[in-house]
């Protein structure tokens, strides 16, 4: 890795030398903006961007990073030609690849930054390859598939000094800043309880997978199924897995919590400056099925879950209780607050419960309100300033692009030093869910162990559950041979 850093530094110095030499020779390598006139963007002001994953959320990321041509899309990669067709037509001069490794091998010299918008299980291998090439990096949420990956990706970004951003766009919103300011103003007193919920999943979970049913389908034309599987164990193709419904399958996705947790939990994570949780436990819905179909439980997420984490409080001797609800589960609301009129967003909401009052907010911390309302009707707290771009959360991708042009150290709302630890908290909830649902054959072959709900004690510094070793298999997954 040290050699890679030297190569990167050498290339930068070489580019500066070439540019200086051309200028000294009396000609312009890049014509200054004032010479070309208002509205013209010189090539030096454009970021050269590669996109891995062009459909779904990738469509938004490419479009907002490209920004109507203020920046360049110089390479495209997708394992599904159907998903990439739109951008292959829009950018016919951008080389197109199905394998990101081949794209990096051929195009690395032409790329400044990489957008990664793939199923969760491929985030880390693509991202770490880009970082080790010295490329700035935008990765969709959740940052990684497991806790070990999140910890190591954040460390790599720091080592290679690249600009980073996770795709939880609410971190760039006014709502996040307003809710953060209210919580930190002290108006709630000591916040001891946080409750967060979402309407997800909106895809199949708690069902028997095609793999367990022994079902398979022909691979569609234009899809490289083996590359789509990537790090995941081998299985036959079925339309139930792609392009969107992969989220409910543990080999590929991180369920309702992975989909929405980085949006909702980001707000209390920032407002309360949460560190590593000290413990986690959960309950899940629909665990009954044929106990002799072991992989049924290990392959698909549950229909619903409630997850309870504890964090050390800044108040000595106190703890912060954090609860997550999905699949229709919701907490009890304070007097006067109701789901119909206070929470207009069906995506979910959050509560901060303190010794002096309660704060409610929607996703991204939007529409914060204090309870009881009469007590707080005169309270006004301004939002904390943050380096944003016009459009608030809609400028999340352009905020990343502008930071890349400024270089390492420029502010982004969800740089990996922030989003890495946030992702670890999200994935800690899934560790509890998977431990709860895990089935293991007994030695006599007559049944299966059922751990059920129990408190798991977490040693954050060493990334280890200390009181139930079976759960540690979910801290770091095994990759398929060759990955």
N, C-alpha and C positions, 0 to 999 in steps of 0.2 A: 504493500500500500504506500510505503514511503517513496518507492520508485514512481508510482503513479502520480504522487503529488509533485515530484520533480519534473515529470513530463508535462503536467498541466502548467506549472510555473514557467517552464521553458517555452511552451507554445505561446503563452501570453506575452512574454518578453520578445519573442520572435515577431509576433504581429505588431507590437509597438514599434520595433526597429524598422520593419518594412514600411509601415505608415510614415514614420519620421523621415525615412530615406526618400520616399516619393515626394513628400512635401518640400524637402530641401532641394530637390531637383527642379523645383519651379512649377510642378503640376499638382493639382488636387486629386488625391485618391477618393475623397468624399467631399462633394461640393457643400460649403456651408449653407445653412438654412436661409440666411438673409439674402444670399445671392439668388436662390431659386424662387423666392417669393412666398407669400403667405399661403398656408394650406398644403405646401409640399413637405412631405416627410422624407428626409434623407435616409439612405440605407443604414447609416450608422445608428439611427434612432429606432430601428426595428429589431425586435427579438426574433430569433430563428427557433421555431417551436416544432417539436415532434409530438404526435398524439398516439398513444397506445390505447386503443379502444375508441371507436368513433360513433357508436350508437348509444341510445338511451341518454344517460347523464353526460356521456361523452359528447353528445351533440351540443349541449349547453356549454360545456367547458371549451370546446374548440371554437364555437361561435363567439363567446365572450372574450377569449384570449386573442383571437384573430382581430376582433374589434373593427370589422369593416375594412380591414387592410392597413391599420396602423402598425400591425405586426405580421410576421410571416409564418405560414405553415409550410415547413420544409420536408416533412416526412410523415407518413401515415402507417399505422399498423393495426390490424384487426384479424382475428382468426375466422371471422364470419364476413364473407363478401357482401352479404345482404345488408349488414349493419353499416358497412363502410362505403356503400355505393354513392350516397349523397356527396361525401367529401372527396371521393376519388374523382367525381365529375367536376366539383368546384375547384379542386386543386390538381389539375392533370399533370402539372410539372413536379409535384411532390412524389417521390418514389414511394411505392406501396409494398408493404411486407406483411406476412402473416406471423412470422416469428420475430419477436422483439430482439432476440440475440443477434439475428442476421442484420436487422436494422441498425443496431448499435455498431456492429462490425463494419458495415458499409458506409454509414452516414454520420458517425460520431463527430467528424471534423466539421460538419455543416450544422450541428445542433448546439443551441445555447441552453435550451430548457425543454423539459419533458412533461407532458400531461399523462397521468395514469388513471384510466377510468375502466377498470376491468372488474370481474367478480373478486371478492375479498381475498380468495386464496392465492391470487397472483400478484397482489400489491407489492409484497416484500421482495420477491425475486426480481421484478422489473425495477423497482425503486432502488434497490441496493446496487444493481448493475449501472444504473444511470448516475448515482452518486459517486461511485468509484471511477467514473469517467469525468467527474467534475461538472456534471450537468445540474442546473437548477431544477427543482422538482415540485410539481403539484400533484398530489395524490388524493383520490376520493376517500371519503370516510366509509367505514372506520379505517384508520391508517394501515392497519395490518390485520391478519387473521388470528394471531396469538400474541400473548404478552411478551414473550421472548423477542419476537420480531419487532414489536413497538419499541422496546428498550434499546435494541441494537440499531434500529434505523435512526432514531434520534441521536444516538452517539455517533453514527457514521456521518450524518449531516453536519454535525459540529466539527468532526475531524477533517472533513474535506471542504468545509467552509462554503457550502452552497446555500442559496436562498431556497426556502421551502414554504409550502402552504398545504394544509389539508383542506378538503372540500366541504367543510362545515361552514357555509357562507354566512350563517347567522352570527358568527364571531366578528363579522365586519358591520353588524347592524347597530342602529341607534338603540334598539330595544335592549340588546345585551348590555350596552354601556349604561343605560338608564336604570335597569334593574340592579346592576352591579353597584352603582352609586348609591341607590336607596339602601341596599343591604349594608354597605360599608359605612353609611352615615351614622349608624347606631340607632336609628329610629325604631328598629325592631327589638332592641336590647340584645341579649345573647341568643343568637339563632342556634337552636338545639335539634331541630327536626327539619328535614327537606323531603318533600314528596313530589315525584315526577311521574307522569304517565303519558302513554301514547295510544292511538287507535290501531297501531300495527299489531299483528301482521295483516296485510291485505293480499296475501298469497297463501298457497296451501301449506299449513303446518299441522302437526298432530295427525298426519295421514301415513299410510303405508306407502313406501316409495316404490317406483317401478322396479328398482333393483331387487327389493325384497319380494315383489310379486313375480319376479323372473321375466319381466317385460322388457322388450327392446324394440327399437325402430331403426329403419335405414337412416344413415347420416345424410342430411340434406346437401345438395350440390352447393359448393362454395364454402362449406364449413369444414375446418380442420379440427375434428373432434379430439384428437390426441393432444394438440396444442391447447385446446380449450381446457382440457383436464389438467394439463400442466403438472403442478406439484401434487394434485389429488390422486388418490388410488384409482386404479383402472376400473371402469365400469362401462356398460354398453350405453350408447346414445338413446335418449328419449326426450321428446319435446317438453316434458315436465321440468327439465332442468334449465333450459335456456330459451330466449335470451334474458328473461327477468326473474323467473320463479326459482332460480338457484338460491336465493336468500334463505329459504327455509331448510336447506340441506347442509348439514354440518361440514361435509367435505369441501363445500364451496363458500358458504355464507356464514353470517353471524346472527341470523334471525332478526326479530323485531328490535332487540336491544342494539345490535350492530348497525341497523339501518337508521334508527332515530336517536339512539343514545348520544351520539356525538353532537347532535343538534340541541337536545334538551339539557343534557348533563353539563355541557360546556358553560352554561350560565352560572349554576351554583359552583362549578369548579373554579371559575374566575372570581366570582363574588366572595366565596368563602376561602379562597386560596387552599383548596383541598390537596393534601398530600396522598401518600399511599393509604388505602383502607387498612384497618387492623383486622377486620373479620368480614365474612359474607355468609349469608344463608338464604334459602329460597323455598318457595313452593311452586308447583307447576300444575296445569290442568291437563286432563285426558292422559293419564299415565296407564290406564287399564288397557290391556290387549292380551294377545296370546303370549304368555310368558316364555314360550319356546321359540319365539322369533326374536332372538337377541338383537339382531342388527336393526330391527324396527326402531328401537329406542335410541340407538346410537347414530342413526342416519338422518333423522328429521327432528326439527325443533318442536316444542309443545305448542298447543293452541293458545296458551296463556301462561304468564308467570308473574309472580311477585318476588322481588329481590330486595334484601335488606343488607346494607353495608354500614359499618361503623368507621368513623374517622376520629382522630385525636382533635380535640377542640383547642383553640388558642387560650381558652379559660382553663387554668390548671384544675386537674381532677375531673373535668367534664368530657363528654363525648358528643359527637354529632351523629345523629341517626339519619340515614339516607335510605329512602325506599323508592323502588321503581316498579311500575305496574304496566302490563301490556295485555293485549288480547281481550279487552273489555273490562279488565280489573281497574278500579279507581279508588282513590282515598276519600274519606269523609271530608267535606268542605266546612269552613267556618260559618258561623251564623250570618245570614244575609248574602252569602256567596253561593251561586248555583251554576250548574253546568250549562244551562240553556242561555242565560243572558250575559254571564261574566266571561265564559270561554267560548267565543264565537268560532274559534278554530277547532275543527274536528281532529286535527293532528295530535292534540294533547295539551298539557299544561304543567304548571309547577306551583308549589307552595313553599315559602320560607316561613317557618314558625319560630318566633322568638319569645322572650320573656315579656315583651311589651306590646307585641302585635304580630300580625300575619301579613305577608305579601303574596299576592297571586299574580301570575303572568302566563302568557301563552308561549308558543314556540319562539325561539330567538329572544326571549325576554320581553316580547311585545305586550303592550297594554298593561303595564304594572299597576296594581291597585293595592291600597293598604286597608286592612281590616282590624277592628271595626271602623267603618268609614267615618262615622261622626267624630271619633277621636282624632283622626288624622286629616280632617278636611282642609286644614290650613298648611299642611306640610308640603314644601316644595324643595326638591333636590335636583340640581342640574346634573346632566350626564357628564361623565369624565371624557375629556378630549382624547381622541385616538387618531392615528394616521389613517384616514379613510380616503376613498375616492368618490366622485359624484355617483349617485345611484345606490349608496349604502350597501346592503348585502349583495345587490346585483352587480356591484363592481368588484366582487371578491377576486375574480380571476385577473382583472386588470390591475388590481392592487399588487398581486403577485408579479405580473409582467413588469410593472414600473419598478418594483423592488429589484428584480433581476437586472434591470438596466443600471441601477445604482450600485449593485454589488452586495456581497455578503455583509450583513450587519444592518441592512435596510429593513424597516419594519414591515412585517406581515402579521395579520390578525391571528393566524393559526399556524405559526411556524412549528417545526417538529419538537422544539424544546417545550412548547405548550401542548401541542396535540398528541405527542407521544405519551406523556403521563395521563392525559385525558383518555386516550384509547385504552390504556392499561386498566383504568377504572371500569370502563365499559366492558372490556373483555373479562374482568374479574367476575362480573355478574354472570356471564356465559359459562365460566368455569364452574360456578355453583350449580347452574342449571344442568350442565352436562354431568356433573358428579351426582346430582339428584337422580337423573334418569338412567345412569349407566347400568348396564346388565353384564354380569360376568358369570360364566358357567361355574357351578360348584364342582368340587372334585368328584362327587359321586354321580354327576351328570343328571341328577333328578330335579334340579331347580336352578334358580338364579338369585344372586344376591340383589337386594334392593336397598341401597343406602338411605334414600329418602331425605327428609329435611334434617339438617344438622348444621351447626355453626363451624365454619372452616376458618382457622386462624392463619393470617397471612403475614409472612415475613417479607416485606416489600423490598428491602435492600438486597436480599438473596433470592428473590422471586421464587418463594417456596411456601406451600401449605405445610404447616408444622404438625398438624394433628390428624391428618388423613392422607397418607401418601398416595393413594390411588388417584386423588384429584390432580396431582402434579403432572400427570400425562397430558393435561390440557393447558399447561403453561407453554410448552413447546411441542409442536406437532412433528411427525415424521413426514418427510417428503418422499414422493415416488422415486424409485431408482432412476437415475439420470438427471435429477433436478437438485 
